[in-house]
Amino acid sequence: MPGVNALVAPLSRKDLIRAAPWRTWLPVFGAIWLVFSATVYWFAGIKPIIQSSKNGLSFFNQSGISFAIGIAIVAVAVYVVQAVRNRRAGVDLGMLYQEIPPD
């Protein structure tokens, strides 16, 4: 995401990068980051699945990817349940960071 943010920031958040001394280099940094990330994802994630002689599901189970996906699904489920509970209880989480906490 940093590469995407670096490419999109000049269009979406001009106020954030207006005074940045490196703002002209931001698209270059973003492109380099995206090339690096794409290379890592290709060689670490996609290529082993393609080259696997077994079916993809057994590769996921042997490498632990299935477990990581399962944990992510459980985390999303917990988030949704808590969001519904907070909404029903009338808790406005938008106000959570509106005040400066006491020192």
N, CA, C and O atoms as CSV, one atom per row, in Angstrom:
chain,resi,resn,atom,element,x,y,z
A,1,MET,N,N,0.786,-1.212,0.000
A,1,MET,CA,C,0.000,0.000,0.000
A,1,MET,C,C,0.832,1.283,0.000
A,1,MET,O,O,0.362,2.291,-0.527
A,2,PRO,N,N,2.038,1.298,0.561
A,2,PRO,CA,C,2.793,2.555,0.495
A,2,PRO,C,C,3.047,3.024,-0.932
A,2,PRO,O,O,3.014,4.224,-1.203
A,3,GLY,N,N,3.299,2.088,-1.846
A,3,GLY,CA,C,3.525,2.480,-3.230
A,3,GLY,C,C,2.294,3.083,-3.863
A,3,GLY,O,O,2.375,4.078,-4.583
A,4,VAL,N,N,1.141,2.471,-3.589
A,4,VAL,CA,C,-0.122,3.001,-4.121
A,4,VAL,C,C,-0.402,4.366,-3.499
A,4,VAL,O,O,-0.810,5.297,-4.194
A,5,ASN,N,N,-0.184,4.485,-2.190
A,5,ASN,CA,C,-0.404,5.773,-1.523
A,5,ASN,C,C,0.511,6.853,-2.085
A,5,ASN,O,O,0.096,8.000,-2.248
A,6,ALA,N,N,1.751,6.488,-2.378
A,6,ALA,CA,C,2.683,7.469,-2.932
A,6,ALA,C,C,2.240,7.944,-4.311
A,6,ALA,O,O,2.470,9.097,-4.675
A,7,LEU,N,N,1.611,7.066,-5.073
A,7,LEU,CA,C,1.146,7.465,-6.400
A,7,LEU,C,C,-0.170,8.234,-6.354
A,7,LEU,O,O,-0.416,9.092,-7.201
A,8,VAL,N,N,-1.011,7.936,-5.378
A,8,VAL,CA,C,-2.339,8.546,-5.308
A,8,VAL,C,C,-2.344,9.829,-4.467
A,8,VAL,O,O,-3.204,10.686,-4.669
A,9,ALA,N,N,-1.411,9.975,-3.540
A,9,ALA,CA,C,-1.394,11.128,-2.636
A,9,ALA,C,C,-1.384,12.472,-3.348
A,9,ALA,O,O,-2.091,13.380,-2.911
A,10,PRO,N,N,-0.619,12.647,-4.425
A,10,PRO,CA,C,-0.659,13.960,-5.090
A,10,PRO,C,C,-2.034,14.298,-5.657
A,10,PRO,O,O,-2.344,15.470,-5.871
A,11,LEU,N,N,-2.850,13.298,-5.897
A,11,LEU,CA,C,-4.186,13.542,-6.438
A,11,LEU,C,C,-5.244,13.664,-5.347
A,11,LEU,O,O,-6.181,14.453,-5.466
A,12,SER,N,N,-5.088,12.875,-4.282
A,12,SER,CA,C,-6.149,12.828,-3.273
A,12,SER,C,C,-5.847,13.633,-2.017
A,12,SER,O,O,-6.776,14.145,-1.392
A,13,ARG,N,N,-4.597,13.763,-1.629
A,13,ARG,CA,C,-4.250,14.459,-0.385
A,13,ARG,C,C,-3.190,15.529,-0.641
A,13,ARG,O,O,-2.084,15.468,-0.102
A,14,LYS,N,N,-3.538,16.485,-1.451
A,14,LYS,CA,C,-2.607,17.558,-1.783
A,14,LYS,C,C,-2.190,18.335,-0.546
A,14,LYS,O,O,-1.063,18.823,-0.468
A,15,ASP,N,N,-3.102,18.454,0.433
A,15,ASP,CA,C,-2.792,19.186,1.655
A,15,ASP,C,C,-1.695,18.506,2.468
A,15,ASP,O,O,-0.938,19.183,3.164
A,16,LEU,N,N,-1.596,17.176,2.393
A,16,LEU,CA,C,-0.586,16.443,3.158
A,16,LEU,C,C,0.813,16.614,2.589
A,16,LEU,O,O,1.786,16.688,3.340
A,17,ILE,N,N,0.919,16.675,1.291
A,17,ILE,CA,C,2.253,16.705,0.687
A,17,ILE,C,C,2.633,18.075,0.129
A,17,ILE,O,O,3.658,18.215,-0.539
A,18,ARG,N,N,1.823,19.061,0.397
A,18,ARG,CA,C,2.081,20.399,-0.151
A,18,ARG,C,C,3.457,20.927,0.254
A,18,ARG,O,O,4.176,21.464,-0.588
A,19,ALA,N,N,3.834,20.785,1.514
A,19,ALA,CA,C,5.094,21.342,2.005
A,19,ALA,C,C,6.207,20.308,2.097
A,19,ALA,O,O,7.278,20.618,2.618
A,20,ALA,N,N,5.993,19.110,1.617
A,20,ALA,CA,C,7.017,18.066,1.700
A,20,ALA,C,C,8.155,18.363,0.728
A,20,ALA,O,O,7.910,18.646,-0.445
A,21,PRO,N,N,9.391,18.302,1.204
A,21,PRO,CA,C,10.513,18.608,0.316
A,21,PRO,C,C,10.738,17.540,-0.758
A,21,PRO,O,O,11.399,17.818,-1.758
A,22,TRP,N,N,10.223,16.364,-0.585
A,22,TRP,CA,C,10.425,15.245,-1.506
A,22,TRP,C,C,9.218,14.990,-2.386
A,22,TRP,O,O,9.135,13.936,-3.016
A,23,ARG,N,N,8.284,15.918,-2.447
A,23,ARG,CA,C,7.017,15.672,-3.154
A,23,ARG,C,C,7.200,15.410,-4.645
A,23,ARG,O,O,6.388,14.701,-5.240
A,24,THR,N,N,8.236,15.958,-5.263
A,24,THR,CA,C,8.448,15.701,-6.684
A,24,THR,C,C,8.954,14.275,-6.928
A,24,THR,O,O,8.775,13.727,-8.016
A,25,TRP,N,N,9.578,13.685,-5.922
A,25,TRP,CA,C,10.086,12.321,-6.037
A,25,TRP,C,C,9.070,11.271,-5.606
A,25,TRP,O,O,9.323,10.074,-5.747
A,26,LEU,N,N,7.946,11.693,-5.093
A,26,LEU,CA,C,6.954,10.754,-4.568
A,26,LEU,C,C,6.477,9.736,-5.609
A,26,LEU,O,O,6.411,8.551,-5.283
A,27,PRO,N,N,6.143,10.128,-6.828
A,27,PRO,CA,C,5.754,9.118,-7.817
A,27,PRO,C,C,6.872,8.120,-8.138
A,27,PRO,O,O,6.604,6.944,-8.387
A,28,VAL,N,N,8.109,8.584,-8.130
A,28,VAL,CA,C,9.238,7.681,-8.387
A,28,VAL,C,C,9.361,6.666,-7.254
A,28,VAL,O,O,9.526,5.472,-7.500
A,29,PHE,N,N,9.279,7.148,-6.003
A,29,PHE,CA,C,9.323,6.240,-4.853
A,29,PHE,C,C,8.182,5.233,-4.907
A,29,PHE,O,O,8.377,4.052,-4.621
A,30,GLY,N,N,7.004,5.696,-5.270
A,30,GLY,CA,C,5.847,4.811,-5.361
A,30,GLY,C,C,6.023,3.742,-6.412
A,30,GLY,O,O,5.681,2.581,-6.185
A,31,ALA,N,N,6.553,4.120,-7.562
A,31,ALA,CA,C,6.767,3.143,-8.639
A,31,ALA,C,C,7.820,2.116,-8.241
A,31,ALA,O,O,7.653,0.924,-8.496
A,32,ILE,N,N,8.908,2.576,-7.615
A,32,ILE,CA,C,9.944,1.643,-7.161
A,32,ILE,C,C,9.369,0.678,-6.133
A,32,ILE,O,O,9.638,-0.522,-6.187
A,33,TRP,N,N,8.581,1.194,-5.201
A,33,TRP,CA,C,7.977,0.347,-4.170
A,33,TRP,C,C,7.034,-0.680,-4.790
A,33,TRP,O,O,7.026,-1.837,-4.369
A,34,LEU,N,N,6.247,-0.282,-5.772
A,34,LEU,CA,C,5.329,-1.218,-6.411
A,34,LEU,C,C,6.079,-2.304,-7.181
A,34,LEU,O,O,5.676,-3.467,-7.153
A,35,VAL,N,N,7.155,-1.942,-7.864
A,35,VAL,CA,C,7.950,-2.943,-8.582
A,35,VAL,C,C,8.557,-3.928,-7.582
A,35,VAL,O,O,8.527,-5.138,-7.812
A,36,PHE,N,N,9.097,-3.430,-6.493
A,36,PHE,CA,C,9.668,-4.288,-5.462
A,36,PHE,C,C,8.611,-5.217,-4.875
A,36,PHE,O,O,8.842,-6.420,-4.749
A,37,SER,N,N,7.455,-4.668,-4.518
A,37,SER,CA,C,6.383,-5.470,-3.924
A,37,SER,C,C,5.868,-6.521,-4.894
A,37,SER,O,O,5.648,-7.667,-4.503
A,38,ALA,N,N,5.676,-6.148,-6.138
A,38,ALA,CA,C,5.193,-7.103,-7.135
A,38,ALA,C,C,6.189,-8.247,-7.316
A,38,ALA,O,O,5.783,-9.401,-7.460
A,39,THR,N,N,7.481,-7.942,-7.311
A,39,THR,CA,C,8.502,-8.978,-7.434
A,39,THR,C,C,8.464,-9.931,-6.244
A,39,THR,O,O,8.528,-11.148,-6.416
A,40,VAL,N,N,8.361,-9.384,-5.050
A,40,VAL,CA,C,8.308,-10.225,-3.851
A,40,VAL,C,C,7.059,-11.098,-3.865
A,40,VAL,O,O,7.142,-12.296,-3.592
A,41,TYR,N,N,5.904,-10.516,-4.179
A,41,TYR,CA,C,4.676,-11.307,-4.219
A,41,TYR,C,C,4.748,-12.394,-5.293
A,41,TYR,O,O,4.249,-13.499,-5.085
A,42,TRP,N,N,5.360,-12.091,-6.427
A,42,TRP,CA,C,5.459,-13.091,-7.491
A,42,TRP,C,C,6.317,-14.276,-7.044
A,42,TRP,O,O,5.886,-15.426,-7.135
A,43,PHE,N,N,7.527,-13.996,-6.564
A,43,PHE,CA,C,8.441,-15.090,-6.239
A,43,PHE,C,C,8.104,-15.778,-4.920
A,43,PHE,O,O,8.438,-16.950,-4.746
A,44,ALA,N,N,7.457,-15.091,-3.993
A,44,ALA,CA,C,7.152,-15.709,-2.705
A,44,ALA,C,C,5.754,-16.293,-2.633
A,44,ALA,O,O,5.505,-17.185,-1.823
A,45,GLY,N,N,4.843,-15.819,-3.450
A,45,GLY,CA,C,3.470,-16.266,-3.322
A,45,GLY,C,C,2.871,-16.922,-4.540
A,45,GLY,O,O,2.300,-18.008,-4.441
A,46,ILE,N,N,2.989,-16.294,-5.673
A,46,ILE,CA,C,2.277,-16.780,-6.856
A,46,ILE,C,C,3.053,-17.881,-7.578
A,46,ILE,O,O,2.475,-18.902,-7.950
A,47,LYS,N,N,4.339,-17.685,-7.775
A,47,LYS,CA,C,5.143,-18.660,-8.510
A,47,LYS,C,C,5.165,-20.040,-7.847
A,47,LYS,O,O,5.042,-21.039,-8.555
A,48,PRO,N,N,5.317,-20.144,-6.502
A,48,PRO,CA,C,5.292,-21.475,-5.893
A,48,PRO,C,C,3.965,-22.208,-6.094
A,48,PRO,O,O,3.947,-23.431,-6.229
A,49,ILE,N,N,2.874,-21.476,-6.115
A,49,ILE,CA,C,1.575,-22.115,-6.337
A,49,ILE,C,C,1.484,-22.633,-7.763
A,49,ILE,O,O,0.987,-23.735,-7.997
A,50,ILE,N,N,1.959,-21.848,-8.710
A,50,ILE,CA,C,1.912,-22.263,-10.113
A,50,ILE,C,C,2.815,-23.465,-10.344
A,50,ILE,O,O,2.443,-24.389,-11.067
A,51,GLN,N,N,3.999,-23.463,-9.738
A,51,GLN,CA,C,4.963,-24.535,-9.963
A,51,GLN,C,C,4.695,-25.774,-9.107
A,51,GLN,O,O,5.334,-26.808,-9.298
A,52,SER,N,N,3.774,-25.677,-8.186
A,52,SER,CA,C,3.487,-26.814,-7.319
A,52,SER,C,C,2.947,-27.968,-8.156
A,52,SER,O,O,2.027,-27.798,-8.957
A,53,SER,N,N,3.537,-29.147,-7.956
A,53,SER,CA,C,3.065,-30.304,-8.709
A,53,SER,C,C,1.752,-30.833,-8.144
A,53,SER,O,O,1.014,-31.544,-8.826
A,54,LYS,N,N,1.468,-30.477,-6.888
A,54,LYS,CA,C,0.215,-30.889,-6.261
A,54,LYS,C,C,-0.842,-29.835,-6.531
A,54,LYS,O,O,-0.564,-28.777,-7.097
A,55,ASN,N,N,-2.060,-30.146,-6.114
A,55,ASN,CA,C,-3.096,-29.127,-6.300
A,55,ASN,C,C,-2.862,-27.962,-5.345
A,55,ASN,O,O,-2.136,-28.099,-4.360
A,56,GLY,N,N,-3.465,-26.835,-5.629
A,56,GLY,CA,C,-3.224,-25.622,-4.857
A,56,GLY,C,C,-3.634,-25.719,-3.409
A,56,GLY,O,O,-3.002,-25.110,-2.546
A,57,LEU,N,N,-4.689,-26.479,-3.119
A,57,LEU,CA,C,-5.169,-26.561,-1.743
A,57,LEU,C,C,-4.160,-27.251,-0.841
A,57,LEU,O,O,-3.975,-26.823,0.298
A,58,SER,N,N,-3.509,-28.291,-1.305
A,58,SER,CA,C,-2.513,-28.957,-0.466
A,58,SER,C,C,-1.312,-28.036,-0.246
A,58,SER,O,O,-0.706,-28.061,0.825
A,59,PHE,N,N,-0.964,-27.234,-1.238
A,59,PHE,CA,C,0.124,-26.266,-1.050
A,59,PHE,C,C,-0.244,-25.274,0.045
A,59,PHE,O,O,0.586,-24.940,0.890
A,60,PHE,N,N,-1.490,-24.803,0.030
A,60,PHE,CA,C,-1.936,-23.869,1.064
A,60,PHE,C,C,-1.877,-24.510,2.445
A,60,PHE,O,O,-1.470,-23.859,3.407
A,61,ASN,N,N,-2.273,-25.764,2.560
A,61,ASN,CA,C,-2.261,-26.442,3.847
A,61,ASN,C,C,-0.834,-26.699,4.335
A,61,ASN,O,O,-0.562,-26.542,5.525
A,62,GLN,N,N,0.065,-27.084,3.461
A,62,GLN,CA,C,1.436,-27.383,3.854
A,62,GLN,C,C,2.219,-26.132,4.220
A,62,GLN,O,O,3.091,-26.188,5.088
A,63,SER,N,N,1.936,-25.035,3.598
A,63,SER,CA,C,2.697,-23.817,3.850
A,63,SER,C,C,2.096,-22.949,4.949
A,63,SER,O,O,2.713,-21.961,5.348
A,64,GLY,N,N,0.924,-23.283,5.441
A,64,GLY,CA,C,0.305,-22.510,6.510
A,64,GLY,C,C,-0.558,-21.367,6.029
A,64,GLY,O,O,-1.071,-20.597,6.842
A,65,ILE,N,N,-0.727,-21.240,4.736
A,65,ILE,CA,C,-1.535,-20.151,4.206
A,65,ILE,C,C,-2.996,-20.331,4.598
A,65,ILE,O,O,-3.687,-19.354,4.884
A,66,SER,N,N,-3.472,-21.580,4.613
A,66,SER,CA,C,-4.861,-21.839,5.003
A,66,SER,C,C,-5.124,-21.363,6.429
A,66,SER,O,O,-6.174,-20.788,6.717
A,67,PHE,N,N,-4.156,-21.609,7.325
A,67,PHE,CA,C,-4.303,-21.163,8.714
A,67,PHE,C,C,-4.363,-19.637,8.791
A,67,PHE,O,O,-5.194,-19.084,9.512
A,68,ALA,N,N,-3.491,-18.961,8.055
A,68,ALA,CA,C,-3.469,-17.497,8.075
A,68,ALA,C,C,-4.771,-16.928,7.524
A,68,ALA,O,O,-5.290,-15.949,8.061
A,69,ILE,N,N,-5.306,-17.523,6.464
A,69,ILE,CA,C,-6.575,-17.064,5.893
A,69,ILE,C,C,-7.703,-17.298,6.893
A,69,ILE,O,O,-8.587,-16.456,7.049
A,70,GLY,N,N,-7.669,-18.456,7.574
A,70,GLY,CA,C,-8.685,-18.749,8.593
A,70,GLY,C,C,-8.658,-17.742,9.732
A,70,GLY,O,O,-9.710,-17.290,10.185
A,71,ILE,N,N,-7.472,-17.387,10.198
A,71,ILE,CA,C,-7.344,-16.386,11.265
A,71,ILE,C,C,-7.872,-15.034,10.797
A,71,ILE,O,O,-8.536,-14.335,11.563
A,72,ALA,N,N,-7.589,-14.659,9.562
A,72,ALA,CA,C,-8.089,-13.387,9.029
A,72,ALA,C,C,-9.609,-13.389,8.959
A,72,ALA,O,O,-10.240,-12.373,9.250
A,73,ILE,N,N,-10.204,-14.512,8.578
A,73,ILE,CA,C,-11.668,-14.608,8.520
A,73,ILE,C,C,-12.264,-14.491,9.912
A,73,ILE,O,O,-13.276,-13.815,10.095
A,74,VAL,N,N,-11.645,-15.145,10.905
A,74,VAL,CA,C,-12.122,-15.040,12.286
A,74,VAL,C,C,-12.007,-13.592,12.769
A,74,VAL,O,O,-12.909,-13.100,13.446
A,75,ALA,N,N,-10.913,-12.905,12.431
A,75,ALA,CA,C,-10.733,-11.516,12.849
A,75,ALA,C,C,-11.807,-10.609,12.258
A,75,ALA,O,O,-12.337,-9.741,12.953
A,76,VAL,N,N,-12.131,-10.802,10.981
A,76,VAL,CA,C,-13.180,-10.003,10.349
A,76,VAL,C,C,-14.525,-10.293,11.004
A,76,VAL,O,O,-15.319,-9.375,11.213
A,77,ALA,N,N,-14.791,-11.557,11.331
A,77,ALA,CA,C,-16.047,-11.917,11.984
A,77,ALA,C,C,-16.155,-11.259,13.360
A,77,ALA,O,O,-17.218,-10.754,13.721
A,78,VAL,N,N,-15.065,-11.262,14.130
A,78,VAL,CA,C,-15.066,-10.615,15.449
A,78,VAL,C,C,-15.302,-9.114,15.296
A,78,VAL,O,O,-16.056,-8.527,16.072
A,79,TYR,N,N,-14.671,-8.492,14.313
A,79,TYR,CA,C,-14.864,-7.064,14.077
A,79,TYR,C,C,-16.316,-6.747,13.754
A,79,TYR,O,O,-16.873,-5.783,14.280
A,80,VAL,N,N,-16.933,-7.550,12.896
A,80,VAL,CA,C,-18.327,-7.308,12.504
A,80,VAL,C,C,-19.250,-7.485,13.704
A,80,VAL,O,O,-20.156,-6.678,13.914
A,81,VAL,N,N,-19.027,-8.530,14.488
A,81,VAL,CA,C,-19.869,-8.765,15.675
A,81,VAL,C,C,-19.737,-7.598,16.649
A,81,VAL,O,O,-20.740,-7.119,17.179
A,82,GLN,N,N,-18.521,-7.141,16.887
A,82,GLN,CA,C,-18.325,-6.022,17.817
A,82,GLN,C,C,-18.923,-4.724,17.270
A,82,GLN,O,O,-19.469,-3.928,18.034
A,83,ALA,N,N,-18.827,-4.506,15.979
A,83,ALA,CA,C,-19.415,-3.299,15.395
A,83,ALA,C,C,-20.931,-3.309,15.558
A,83,ALA,O,O,-21.532,-2.280,15.868
A,84,VAL,N,N,-21.547,-4.471,15.350
A,84,VAL,CA,C,-23.003,-4.575,15.534
A,84,VAL,C,C,-23.364,-4.374,16.998
A,84,VAL,O,O,-24.326,-3.669,17.300
A,85,ARG,N,N,-22.612,-4.979,17.915
A,85,ARG,CA,C,-22.889,-4.812,19.353
A,85,ARG,C,C,-22.750,-3.351,19.780
A,85,ARG,O,O,-23.585,-2.843,20.530
A,86,ASN,N,N,-21.704,-2.673,19.309
A,86,ASN,CA,C,-21.510,-1.265,19.661
A,86,ASN,C,C,-22.615,-0.394,19.093
A,86,ASN,O,O,-23.079,0.532,19.758
A,87,ARG,N,N,-23.037,-0.677,17.878
A,87,ARG,CA,C,-24.108,0.104,17.266
A,87,ARG,C,C,-25.411,-0.071,18.044
A,87,ARG,O,O,-26.130,0.899,18.285
A,88,ARG,N,N,-25.713,-1.313,18.436
A,88,ARG,CA,C,-26.929,-1.564,19.217
A,88,ARG,C,C,-26.873,-0.911,20.587
A,88,ARG,O,O,-27.902,-0.477,21.105
A,89,ALA,N,N,-25.684,-0.833,21.185
A,89,ALA,CA,C,-25.532,-0.218,22.502
A,89,ALA,C,C,-25.480,1.301,22.424
A,89,ALA,O,O,-25.495,1.972,23.456
A,90,GLY,N,N,-25.419,1.848,21.225
A,90,GLY,CA,C,-25.399,3.302,21.066
A,90,GLY,C,C,-24.023,3.908,21.222
A,90,GLY,O,O,-23.910,5.117,21.425
A,91,VAL,N,N,-22.976,3.113,21.135
A,91,VAL,CA,C,-21.613,3.621,21.259
A,91,VAL,C,C,-21.196,4.227,19.923
A,91,VAL,O,O,-21.241,3.563,18.887
A,92,ASP,N,N,-20.791,5.493,19.959
A,92,ASP,CA,C,-20.343,6.176,18.748
A,92,ASP,C,C,-18.826,6.116,18.691
A,92,ASP,O,O,-18.151,6.919,19.335
A,93,LEU,N,N,-18.285,5.181,17.933
A,93,LEU,CA,C,-16.842,5.029,17.856
A,93,LEU,C,C,-16.183,6.163,17.080
A,93,LEU,O,O,-14.965,6.329,17.148
A,94,GLY,N,N,-16.958,6.933,16.357
A,94,GLY,CA,C,-16.420,8.094,15.666
A,94,GLY,C,C,-15.922,9.152,16.638
A,94,GLY,O,O,-15.065,9.966,16.293
A,95,MET,N,N,-16.457,9.139,17.845
A,95,MET,CA,C,-16.054,10.106,18.868
A,95,MET,C,C,-14.827,9.643,19.649
A,95,MET,O,O,-14.325,10.378,20.498
A,96,LEU,N,N,-14.343,8.443,19.374
A,96,LEU,CA,C,-13.259,7.854,20.156
A,96,LEU,C,C,-11.999,8.706,20.140
A,96,LEU,O,O,-11.358,8.865,21.179
A,97,TYR,N,N,-11.637,9.245,19.015
A,97,TYR,CA,C,-10.395,10.008,18.901
A,97,TYR,C,C,-10.643,11.507,18.733
A,97,TYR,O,O,-9.771,12.220,18.237
A,98,GLN,N,N,-11.791,11.982,19.130
A,98,GLN,CA,C,-12.107,13.396,18.970
A,98,GLN,C,C,-11.506,14.266,20.056
A,98,GLN,O,O,-11.324,15.467,19.856
A,99,GLU,N,N,-11.195,13.679,21.206
A,99,GLU,CA,C,-10.627,14.452,22.315
A,99,GLU,C,C,-9.204,14.013,22.574
A,99,GLU,O,O,-8.832,12.867,22.321
A,100,ILE,N,N,-8.415,14.939,23.081
A,100,ILE,CA,C,-7.040,14.625,23.454
A,100,ILE,C,C,-7.093,13.921,24.804
A,100,ILE,O,O,-7.722,14.426,25.734
A,101,PRO,N,N,-6.447,12.771,24.928
A,101,PRO,CA,C,-6.489,12.077,26.215
A,101,PRO,C,C,-5.710,12.839,27.294
A,101,PRO,O,O,-4.772,13.575,26.988
A,102,PRO,N,N,-6.103,12.658,28.537
A,102,PRO,CA,C,-5.379,13.355,29.624
A,102,PRO,C,C,-3.961,12.813,29.758
A,102,PRO,O,O,-3.700,11.641,29.485
A,103,ASP,N,N,-3.059,13.676,30.180
A,103,ASP,CA,C,-1.659,13.255,30.342
A,103,ASP,C,C,-1.443,12.511,31.621
A,103,ASP,O,O,-0.323,12.089,31.908
